[in-house]
Amino acid sequence: MRINVDNCNNCTVSDTELMRVNVGNCNNSTVTDTELMRVNVANCKIRTVSYTEVIRVNVGNCNICTVSDTEVMRINVDNCNICTVSDTELMRENVGNCYICTVSDTELMRENVGNSNISTVTDTELMRVNVGNCNISTVSYTEVIRVNVGNSNISTVTDTELMRVNVGNCNICTVSITELMRVNVDNCNICNVSDTELMRINVDNCNISTVTDTEVIRVNVFNCIMCTVSDTELTRVNVGNCNNCTVSDTEVMRVNVGNCNISTVSDIELMLVNVGNCNISTVIDTEVIRVNIRTCDICTLSDRGNECRRW
């Protein structure tokens, strides 16, 4: 069955083997097919599209209320609204200037979205989200999540294995991961960042309220405020024009700071502090402490293992 229709209303189109619908300026109420369905529609509305094997939808300037498929679904949509998109194997979406309310997939979901809002994105295996000028309220999955976002807001990002977030001009409220988290952020705010294995944060012109990690934490920050940085194995902090309230580490801590204030620095094994034009109120180390300071004041220096040297 092949239907070519212009300026009309097509209420029901059904076919059990092959259906191709090319429609211009019309309304298509129901389209069902159990094997193959291809829909090329311009300036129209599709109420329901369902099938069990393959669905491909190329739509311009239209609304799709429900799209469901159990094997493969590919959607290329411009200037439209998609209310619900679900697929259990493969879903790929290229969407421009649209809204996606719910996107769920249990195996693979890839989204390339421009100028849109995504309210919920969930996936249990792989989710990649490339979004420009949009809002993502919740992104969660259990294996891999990669989020590349420009000019957007991410309220919650959670992952138990791998999370990478590259964000420009945005706000990240909570970022948590148990294995690997890398955050590259420009002109943004990060409220909470926690990781139990590896966390690397490269941030420009931002605020970090809390950074915690039990194995490795590396923080490179310019023009920002860091409230708390704690790590039980390795902490390296490179900070320019900022305030560092607390830095603690039980094995290795290296702090390279320019034009800043460090209120407390403590380490029981190794601490190297290179500071220019700053104030250090307390520096305590039980094994080795080396302080290279230009134009600054040190209130207290104590070391029970080796002598402290001042240059």
Residue pairs with C-beta under 8 A, 6 or more apart in sequence:
1 13
1 15
1 18
1 19
1 20
2 20
2 22
3 10
3 13
3 20
3 21
3 22
3 23
4 22
4 23
5 21
5 22
5 23
5 24
5 26
6 23
6 24
6 25
6 26
7 24
7 25
7 26
8 23
8 26
9 26
9 27
9 29
10 21
10 23
10 26
10 27
10 28
10 29
11 29
11 30
12 29
12 30
13 19
13 21
13 28
13 30
13 31
13 32
14 30
14 31
14 32
14 33
15 33
15 37
16 33
16 34
16 35
17 35
17 36
18 33
18 35
18 36
19 31
19 33
19 36
19 37
19 38
20 38
21 28
21 31
21 37
21 38
21 39
21 40
21 41
22 40
22 41
23 39
23 40
23 41
23 42
23 44
24 41
24 42
24 43
24 44
25 42
25 43
25 44
26 44
27 44
27 45
28 39
28 41
28 44
28 45
28 46
28 47
29 47
29 48
30 47
30 48
31 37
31 39
31 46
31 48
31 49
32 48
32 50
32 51
33 51
34 51
34 52
34 53
35 51
35 53
35 54
36 51
36 53
36 54
37 49
37 51
37 54
37 55
37 56
38 56
39 46
39 49
39 55
39 56
39 57
39 58
39 59
40 58
41 57
41 58
41 59
41 60
41 62
42 59
42 60
42 61
42 62
43 60
43 61
43 62
44 59
44 62
45 62
45 63
46 57
46 59
46 62
46 63
46 64
46 65
47 65
47 66
48 65
48 66
49 55
49 57
49 64
49 66
49 67
49 68
50 66
50 67
50 68
50 69
51 69
52 69
52 70
52 71
53 69
53 70
53 71
53 72
54 69
54 71
54 72
55 67
55 69
55 72
55 73
55 74
56 73
56 74
56 75
57 64
57 67
57 73
57 74
57 75
57 76
57 77
58 76
59 75
59 76
59 77
59 78
59 80
60 77
60 78
60 79
60 80
61 78
61 79
61 80
62 77
62 80
63 80
63 81
64 75
64 77
64 80
64 81
64 82
64 83
65 83
65 84
66 83
66 84
67 73
67 75
67 82
67 84
67 85
67 86
68 84
68 85
68 86
68 87
69 86
69 87
69 91
70 87
70 88
70 89
71 87
71 88
71 89
71 90
72 87
72 89
72 90
73 85
73 87
73 90
73 91
73 92
74 91
74 92
74 93
75 82
75 85
75 91
75 92
75 93
75 94
75 95
76 94
76 95
77 93
77 94
77 95
77 96
77 98
78 95
78 96
78 97
78 98
79 96
79 97
79 98
80 95
80 97
80 98
81 98
81 99
82 93
82 95
82 98
82 99
82 100
82 101
83 101
83 102
84 101
84 102
85 91
85 93
85 100
85 102
85 103
85 104
86 102
86 103
86 104
86 105
87 104
87 105
87 109
88 105
88 106
88 107
89 105
89 106
89 107
89 108
90 105
90 107
90 108
91 103
91 105
91 108
91 109
91 110
92 109
92 110
92 111
93 100
93 103
93 110
93 111
93 112
93 113
94 112
95 111
95 112
95 113
95 114
95 116
96 113
96 114
96 115
96 116
97 114
97 115
97 116
98 113
98 115
98 116
99 116
99 117
100 111
100 113
100 116
100 117
100 118
100 119
101 119
101 120
102 119
102 120
103 109
103 111
103 118
103 120
103 121
103 122
104 120
104 121
104 122
104 123
105 122
105 123
105 127
106 123
106 124
106 125
107 123
107 124
107 125
107 126
108 123
108 125
108 126
109 121
109 123
109 126
109 127
109 128
110 127
110 128
111 118
111 121
111 127
111 128
111 129
111 130
111 131
112 130
113 129
113 130
113 131
113 132
113 134
114 131
114 132
114 133
114 134
115 132
115 133
115 134
116 131
116 133
116 134
117 134
117 135
118 129
118 131
118 134
118 135
118 136
118 137
119 137
119 138
120 137
120 138
121 127
121 129
121 136
121 138
121 139
121 140
122 138
122 140
122 141
123 141
123 145
124 141
124 142
124 143
125 141
125 142
125 143
125 144
126 141
126 143
126 144
127 139
127 141
127 144
127 145
127 146
128 144
128 145
128 146
129 136
129 139
129 145
129 146
129 147
129 148
129 149
130 148
130 149
131 147
131 148
131 149
131 150
131 152
132 149
132 150
132 151
132 152
133 150
133 151
133 152
134 149
134 152
135 152
135 153
136 147
136 149
136 152
136 153
136 154
136 155
137 155
137 156
138 155
138 156
139 145
139 147
139 154
139 156
139 157
139 158
140 156
140 157
140 158
140 159
141 159
142 159
142 160
142 161
143 159
143 160
143 161
143 162
144 159
144 161
144 162
145 157
145 159
145 162
145 163
145 164
146 162
146 163
146 164
147 154
147 157
147 163
147 164
147 165
147 166
147 167
148 166
148 167
149 165
149 166
149 167
149 168
149 170
150 167
150 168
150 169
150 170
151 168
151 169
151 170
152 167
152 170
153 170
153 171
154 165
154 167
154 170
154 171
154 172
154 173
155 173
155 174
156 173
156 174
157 163
157 165
157 172
157 174
157 175
157 176
158 174
158 176
158 177
159 176
159 177
159 181
160 177
160 178
160 179
161 177
161 178
161 179
161 180
162 177
162 179
162 180
163 175
163 177
163 180
163 181
163 182
164 180
164 181
164 182
164 183
165 172
165 175
165 181
165 182
165 183
165 184
165 185
166 184
167 183
167 184
167 185
167 186
167 188
168 185
168 186
168 187
168 188
169 186
169 187
169 188
170 185
170 188
171 188
171 189
172 183
172 185
172 188
172 189
172 190
172 191
173 191
173 192
174 191
174 192
175 181
175 183
175 190
175 192
175 193
175 194
176 192
176 193
176 194
176 195
177 194
177 195
177 199
178 195
178 196
178 197
179 195
179 196
179 197
179 198
180 195
180 197
180 198
181 193
181 195
181 198
181 199
181 200
182 199
182 200
182 201
183 190
183 193
183 199
183 200
183 201
183 202
183 203
184 202
184 203
185 201
185 202
185 203
185 204
185 206
186 203
186 204
186 205
186 206
187 204
187 205
187 206
188 203
188 206
189 206
189 207
190 201
190 203
190 206
190 207
190 208
190 209
191 209
191 210
192 209
192 210
193 199
193 201
193 208
193 210
193 211
193 212
194 210
194 211
194 212
194 213
195 212
195 213
195 217
196 213
196 214
196 215
197 213
197 214
197 215
197 216
198 213
198 215
198 216
199 211
199 213
199 216
199 217
199 218
200 216
200 217
200 218
201 208
201 211
201 217
201 218
201 219
201 220
201 221
202 220
203 219
203 220
203 221
203 222
203 224
204 221
204 222
204 223
204 224
205 222
205 223
205 224
206 221
206 224
207 224
207 225
208 219
208 221
208 224
208 225
208 226
208 227
209 227
209 228
210 227
210 228
211 217
211 219
211 226
211 228
211 229
211 230
212 228
212 230
212 231
213 230
213 231
213 235
214 231
214 232
214 233
215 231
215 232
215 233
215 234
216 231
216 233
216 234
217 229
217 231
217 234
217 235
217 236
218 234
218 235
218 236
218 237
219 226
219 229
219 235
219 236
219 237
219 238
219 239
220 238
220 239
221 237
221 238
221 239
221 240
221 242
222 239
222 240
222 241
222 242
223 240
223 241
223 242
224 239
224 242
225 242
225 243
226 237
226 239
226 242
226 243
226 244
226 245
227 245
227 246
228 245
228 246
229 235
229 237
229 244
229 246
229 247
229 248
230 246
230 247
230 248
230 249
231 248
231 249
231 253
232 249
232 250
232 251
233 249
233 250
233 251
233 252
234 249
234 251
234 252
234 253
235 247
235 248
235 249
235 252
235 253
235 254
236 253
236 254
236 255
237 244
237 247
237 253
237 254
237 255
237 256
237 257
238 256
238 257
239 255
239 256
239 257
239 258
239 260
240 257
240 258
240 259
240 260
241 258
241 259
241 260
242 257
242 260
243 260
243 261
244 255
244 257
244 260
244 261
244 262
244 263
245 263
245 264
246 263
246 264
247 253
247 255
247 262
247 264
247 265
247 266
248 264
248 266
248 267
249 266
249 267
249 271
250 267
250 268
250 269
251 267
251 268
251 269
251 270
252 267
252 269
252 270
253 265
253 267
253 270
253 271
253 272
254 271
254 272
254 273
255 262
255 265
255 271
255 272
255 273
255 274
255 275
256 274
256 275
257 273
257 274
257 275
257 276
257 278
258 275
258 276
258 277
258 278
259 276
259 277
259 278
260 275
260 278
261 278
261 279
262 273
262 275
262 278
262 279
262 280
262 281
263 281
263 282
264 281
264 282
265 271
265 273
265 280
265 282
265 283
265 284
266 282
266 284
266 285
267 284
267 285
267 289
268 285
268 286
268 287
269 285
269 286
269 287
269 288
270 285
270 287
270 288
271 283
271 285
271 288
271 289
271 290
272 290
273 280
273 283
273 289
273 290
273 291
273 292
273 293
274 292
275 291
275 292
275 293
275 294
275 296
276 293
276 294
276 295
276 296
277 294
277 295
277 296
278 293
278 296
279 296
279 297
279 299
280 291
280 293
280 296
280 297
280 298
280 299
281 299
281 300
282 299
282 300
283 289
283 291
283 298
283 300
283 301
283 302
284 300
284 302
284 303
285 303
285 305
286 303
286 304
286 305
287 303
287 305
287 306
288 303
288 305
288 306
289 301
289 303
289 306
289 308
290 309
291 298
291 301
291 308
291 309
291 310
291 311
292 311
293 310
293 311
298 310
301 308
301 310
302 308
